[in-house]
Amino acid sequence: MIDLTVHPEAQEKNIAFCRDKGIVLPTFSMMKDPQTIPGSMKKRLETIGLWDLDPANLFRITWKNEPRESGGLFDSPNYILLPPELTGCRAGIIMMCGKWFPTGAHKVGAAYSCLAPGLVTGQFDPGSTRAVWPSTGNYCRGGAYISALLACRAIAILPEEMSRERFEWLSRVAGEVIATPGCESNVKEIFDKCRELKDSGQDLKIFNQFDEPGNPLWHYSVTGSAAREILDTCLTPGKRFAGFIAASGSGGTLGAGYYLKKKYPGSKLAVAEALQCPTLLNNGFGGHRIEGIGDKHVPWIHDCKDTDFIIAVDDELPMRLIRLFNEETGKKILVDRGVDPDLISDLGLLGISGIANMVGAVKFAKYNELTEDDLIISIATDSMALYGSRLLELAKEKGPYLEIHAHQDMQLLDSVAMDQMKELSYYDKKAIHNLKYYTWVEQQGRDVHELDRQWIDHDQYWGSIFEREKDIDDLIMDFNHRVGIL
């Protein structure tokens, strides 16, 4: 649950801290509608870069940033529409694009949403307490960035096999970077390191994305709202919204799916995961190459009862499709196939997990026999700007990318079928929910009665998280007023 108990003395100390550092905080309503951001803050944004370590960039935590590296303000939500000529399925697939967030990934929003309530209530002391950000990639980058903007020290934790770009950037921004053993799916090793830090007696606060309710709240409120705006544009007469598809990951992005199901009754939520580690589909385990989605457990913040499909994606597909979408030979084949050249130039907006989500959307469309009248929404968490080293590694391993390889990869995309997926019954959902016990109650010490409430008191439990937006906004507005900068 989200604790908004105010600690008055600590809160006053934080107000003075932010006044001294020139820090003003955005509300959820501003992140949803940046036109409501104060004019003085917009003026500051005109002079700074998207990734600059300037507190004003807190106000760029939105899907609506202009697609510019510097000086941009706000427009409509960033997305691309993938047509049948590319995907091989009849339905249109909308990919929301995270590249134009600070840090190049949308997880910066979830990180802010986890930290901000503690800051404005006085539960977190930015002057003395270090913020710990355990992650399989983008969340710890977002947390390190938010910490830098708020002038507090951070510890970023991520698996040692993540992309070189992540570590190079973190080394410049985070106070400390810890690489844990293994790859993308080695989440328990991250949890073990958090326990070790917690037991060390240091003054720190662990913001674990896998059980922090601020994570799905941000996506429910901000990502869900942006997705609905996109649908308002794309759902022309006769069109239907079929469903939202996102990788399991921390469970946070799924919050947008819960929101959309409420706004569009009859739509579905499908959760993607790597076939090489089919935890939700088959209680499985293993390692894989789809960076940023985490595995081998069910996140505490995943609402299993509101999940309709599980879709496993072979990690070979995104690893081959990043070459098809980004190498000149592959682009030529896409042109020959009839894909719009303007769209081809935008395919770099899809990172590895974004392409995996796209494949999951194709499988969802084929299983449900969707037509040209249907639209699906999915997420490109980040872009190929974070994976240039992976393309170099593939070139070194596989050799030059020839036309024959591009044709083979196009055929691979065309052959995506509805295998290795499941439409969940009531008891399928309950079986996935019950898996939380082993990670969260036995290993992490969570309350089994709260686990039961997630299922039995479903609407009340999850509603108590997603209805806190206004309460947090009121606290932020009061906090900003007392800081006095605006």
N, C-alpha and C positions, 0 to 999 in steps of 0.2 A: 504494500500500500504506500501511498505518497503522504509522508508526514509533513504537515505544514505548521507544526507548533513553533511559535516565535520565541526566540531567546533574546529578550530586549537588550541586555548589555552587549552581547555578541553582535546583535544586529546593528547597534549604534557604532560599534567598532568597524564593521564592514562598510557602513555608510561613509564613515570618515576615510577608510581605505580607498574606496572607489572615487570619492571626491578628490583625494590627493593624486590618484592615478588617471583622472579624467575619463572614468568608465561610466557609461550609460548602458542600460540593458534593454534589449528588445522584448516585447510581449509576443505571445502566440498570435494575437490579432495582427500585429505588425508583420510577423513572418508569413502569415497567410495573405495579407494585403499590404505590401510595402508602400503603397501610395499614402498610407496613414503615418509613415515615419516622419518625424519632425523635419522641417525644411533645413534647419541648421545641420542636421546629420547628413542629409542628402548632399548638401554643399561640400561637406568634408569628403564624402565618397567620390566626388568628381575628381579628386586630386590623388587618390591612392589606388594601388594595384589590388587585384582580387585576392592575392595570397599574402599581402603585406601584413606584418605583425602590428597592426594598428587596431585599437579597441573599436574604432568605427566599423570595422568589418564584421562585428557581431550583427550589424544590421543587414549584412548580405547572407544571412542564414535564411534562405528562401529559394524556392524553385523558380522564382521570377527574375533572377538577375539577367541583365543584358549579356549576351554571349561575347564579352570583351574581357581581355586580360587586365585592363586598367581603366579607371574612370567611369565605368558603366553604372547605370542606375537600374531601372526596373521596367519590365514589359510583361508579357503573358508567360505562362509556365513553359519551360524548355522541354520539347519532346520531338521525336520523329515518328512517322507512320510508315511501317514496313508493309509493302504490298505483296500480293500473291506472286508477282514476278520474282521476288527475292526469296520468300519463305516457302513457297510450294504449297501453302494451305490457302483456302479461299477467304478466310476471315482476315480483316485488317488487324495488325498488331501495333499498338501504340507503346513506344518505349520512352518513358520519362527519363531525362538525361541529367545525371548528377555532376557532369564535368564542370558546370559553371557555379558550383559552390566553392567557397574558400577551401583549400586542400584538394579540390578536384573530386570530391565525393560527398554524397548526401549525409553520411554518418556524422558530419560535424554538427548537424542539427540535433540528432539524438544525444550526442555528448553534451551539448549546451542544455538540453532539456533535463538531463540527469543532474547537472551541477547547479543550475540557476536556483531551484527551490532551496537548496541548502545555503546558498549565498544570501538570499534575501530574507531568510528566516533567522539567520545567525547560527545555523547548525554546522556550517563549514567556514573555517577561518582561512582565507586566502593568504594571509600574511605569514602563517606558521605551518599550516597543514599541507602536506604534499598530496596531490591528487593522483591516484593510481588508476591507469586505464588498461585493463586486460582485454585483449582483442586478438582476432585472427587477421587483422589488417587495418581497415579504414577507420574503425571506431577509435583505436588508440591514436591514430594520426589526428582525428578530429578532436579527441580529448586533449592531446598535447597542444594543439593549436588554440583551443578555447582557453586552456590554462595560461598560455603565453599572452593572449589578449587580456586576460584578467590578472596578469602579473603575479601568478602563483606558480609554484614549482610542480613539475609533473614527473611521473614515472610511466613510461610506455612499455607494455609487455606484448610480445607477439612471437609466433613460431620462427625459428631460425631459417626455414626454407622459403619464407615469403620473398617477394621480388626485391631486387637490389634497390630500386627506386624508393621503396618504402623506408628502408633503413637509412639511406643517404639523407633523405629529407628529415627524418626523425632525429638524426644525429645533430642537425643544425637547430632544431626547435625544442625538443624535449630535454629536460634536465638530465634524465637518465633513461637509457634504452636497455631492456632486458630481453634477450633472445632465448626462448625456451626450446627444448628438444622437439624435433619432428616437423611436420608439415601442417597444412591447412586444417586437418581433422584432429590434431592433437590438442584438444581443448582442456582435457584433464590436467595436462602438464602446466597449462596457464593457471588453472585453479590452484594447483599445488604451490606454485610460486607465490600466488596471492596469500595463501595461508602462511607460508614462510615469512613473508613481509609483515603480515598482521601479527604474527607471534614474536616479531623482532623487537617490539616495544617502541617503534618509531611513531612519530606523530604523522599519521597518514589516513586518508579516506579512500577506500576502494570503490570505484564506480564500475561494478561488474555489469556489462551490457546485457548479459544473459538473464539477470534477475532484477534489473533496475526498471521500475514501472514508467519512469520518465521517457524511456526509449520508445515503447509502443504508443505512449500518449502523444509524442511529437509526430509520429507517423500518422496516427489516427486523425489528429487535428490538422497538421500542415500538409503532409503528403496526400492524405485523403481529400482535403479541400482542393489542392492543386489538380488532382486527378479528376475531380468532379468538374472543375472549370474546363479542362481539356475535353471532357465528354460533352459539355454544353456546346462546344464548338463543333465537335466531330459527329455527334448523334443527329444527323440530318433526318428528315422524315423517312420512316421505314427502317432506320437502323436500330439495332439492339445492342445493349452492353451485356456481354456474356460472362465475363469474369476477370479477376485479378490474379496474376501469377507472380510469385516471388520466391526466391530461395529461402530455406528455413533460417539459416544464419543464426543470429541472436534471437530471432522471433520478433524483432522490433518492427521491421518494414511491413510485416503482416498486419499491423495496426491499420494501415490504409485499406486493406482488404475488408476488415471488420466494418470500417466506416462505409465503404462502398456497398457492402451487402445490405446495410440499413437503408441507404439512400436509393438503391436499385433492387428491390425485392425480386428474387428469382435468379440474381447473379450468383456466381460461385467464387470460392477462394481455393486456389490450387497452390500447394507448397512443393517447390522443387528441391531436390538434393542430388548429390553425386551418386551415380550407380555404383561406383567403387566403394562407397561407404553408405549403404542404404539403411540408415538407422530407423527412419520413420516407416519405410516401406517393408522392411524385412528384419527389424531388430539387428541390423548388420553393422559391420565395422570395417575399417581399412583406411588407406590413404588415397588422396586424389590431388588433382592439379587445378581445381576451380577455386582460385584464391578469394578469400573473404566471406565464405559461407558457413564455416564451422560445422562440426559433426560429433557423432558418438554420444550424444545425449539429446534430450528434449529440453529446450530452454524453459525456465520457470515462467517466463512472460508469454509463452505461446498458448493461445486460447485454442486448445485442440477441439473443443466442442463446436467451434465456428469454422472448422476446416473441412473442406469437401473432397479434395483430391490430394493424393501424394503422387508426384511424378519424378522418377529417377532419370537423370541425364548422364549419359556416358561422357566422361571428361575428355575423351578423344575428339568429340565434336567441337567444342569451343577452342581447343588447342589447334585444330586444323583450320577452323573458320577464321581465326584471327589473321592467318596468312591470306586466305581468300579475300577477306575484307580490306586488308591493309597493304598488300604487296601489289605492285603495278600490274603484274601478270594476272593476278586474280581480279583486279578491277576491270581489266580488258574483257575477261570472260563474262563478267557481270553486265557490261555494256552490251556485249553480243547477245546476251540473254534477254535484253530489253529493259533492264533496270535503269531508272532515271539517273543520269550522271550526277545531278545535284545530290541525290540520295546517297550515291556511292561515295561522294566526297565527305558525307557525314557519318559513314559507318565507323570511323575511328572514335565516335562518341560512345561506342559499345566496348566496354572492357571485357575481360574473360567471364566474369560472373554475369554480366549483362547479356552476353551471347548465350550462356547457359540458360538464363531466364527466357530468352527468345525461343530456344529449342523447346523448353518446357511449354511455352505458349503454343507452339506448333503442335505438340503432342496433344495438348488440351483441345485445340481446335479440331484435330482429326478425330479424336475419341468422341467428341460431342457433335460431330458432323455439322460444324458451323459453316455458314455460307457467307456470301458477299454482304449480306445484311447485318453481319455480326462484327462487333469490335471487342478486342481484348486489350487490357492494360497490363504492362509489366514495367520493370525497373532496370535501367542501366545505372547501377550504383556509382560507377566511375567510368573512365575512358581508357583508351590505349596510351594516353600520356603517362600512365603509371606502369606500363608493361613493355616499353621499348626493349628492355633487356631480354624479355621472353622471346621476342621476334628474333633477336640476334642469336639466342641460344638454339632456337629451332633451326635457323639457317645453318648454324655450325653442325648441328646434329643430323639434319635431314638433307642438307645441300641446297642448291639453288631451287627456287620455286618456279617450276616449268608449267607450260600450258596443260600438260597431261595431269599434273597434280591439281591444278585449279579445276579441271573438268571432273576429276575424281571427287574432290571436295564438294563440288556443286551437286554431284550425284548423291553423295553422303547426306547432304541436307535434304534433298528431295526424298530420300528413302526413310526419313524419320517417320516412325510409326507409333502406334499406341501401345507398345510393349512396355513392360517394367513401370506400370502405373496402376493406381487403384482408386476407384471411387469409394469413398468411405461410408460404411454403415454406422449406425449409432455405436455399436460395440467395437468397430474398428477404431473410432475416435476415442473411445474410453480406454482401449488397450494402449494407444499412444500416450494418452494422458497419464496412465498408471506408470509408464516408464520414468516419469519425473521422480518417482519415489526414490529410486536407487541413487541418482545423482544428487538430488536436492535435500532429501530428508536424511538418508544414510551418510552421505559424504559431506554435505555442506551445512547440515544442522537446521534446515528449515522446518517449520511446524507442519506436521502431517495434517492437522486440523485445517490449516489454511489451504493445503493441497486439496482436501475434500471440498472446501468451500468453492474453489475454482470450478469444480464440476457441479456440485449439488446446488449451490446458490449462484449459478452462473451469471445471470443478468445483473444481480446486485453486486457481485464481486467485481466483474470487469467494468460495470458502469461506474463504480466508485473510483476507478482509475481515470476513465475517459471523460468524466464529468468535472475533473479538477482544473481544467483549463482556465476557466474564469477566475477561480480562487487564486491561482498562480499569477494571472495577469494583474489582479487587484494588488497583490503583494508587490509585484514588480513596479507598477505605476506609483505606489506609495513610496517604495524604495527610491526610485528615480527622483521623485519630488523632493525627498529629504536630502538626496545627494546634492541637488540644486544646480547642476550644470546646465540643463536645458532651460 
